Amino acid sequence: MSIASSMTINEGQLSAATWLASPNANKRPKNTSIDTIVIHNISLPPNEFGACGDGGSHYVKALFTNQLDWDAHPYFQTIKGAEVSAHLFIERDGTMTQFVNFNERAWHAGRSSYLGRAECNDYSIGIELEGSDFVPFSAPQYEVLAKAIVAIYDAYPKTRRHLTGHSDIAPGRKTDPGAYFEWTRLREMIARLLDT
């Protein structure tokens, strides 16, 4: 049984996540080991949570599936045409959506480098939290994130030593998950889960 008893990963898909395929993904380079987890934050429009379009589609989910109406908000014009994705997106209430199979490359990191290795998308798993640099994250987000990370550790053991933030792999260009993200809280939750 998986050490993440409430979540398991089978053939690159997380059992607790709703699947919503993104076209913004491709194969990882051959012989590439998945060994890093990158934490991000995102909100659309910035600093607005749970915002949806006229059709009821969450703006972040619409962005990751190339369905965002660029005219729905003035900010969207500044990112018009962006083709991005993440493996997981965790909303404020803990709802989790998976857009890209973990075995595939999601387009979440952009130009990046971790421990001297460029192109983090090649070897990392990207997790987006609904939030911003200016607001604390919710308790349900930490709970779901910790469980998801433990499930990833179980399926991809090399990730156990490499949990980082977008700001760490793209310093000067990115600031997320931001100063309000509680790394110590997350690591303690992960440790408790691993001990059970």
Buried (B, 14 or more C-beta within 10 A) or exposed (E): EBEBEBBBBEEBBBEBBEEBEBBBBEEBEEEEEBBBBBBBBBBBEEEEBEBBBEEEBBBBBBBBBBEBEEEBBEEBEEEEEBEBBBBBBBBBEBBBBBBBBBBBBBBBBBEBBBEEBEBBBBBBBBBBBBBBBEBEBBEBBBBBBBBBBBBBBBBBEEBBEBBBBBBBBBEEEBBBBBEEBBEEEBEEBBEEBBEE
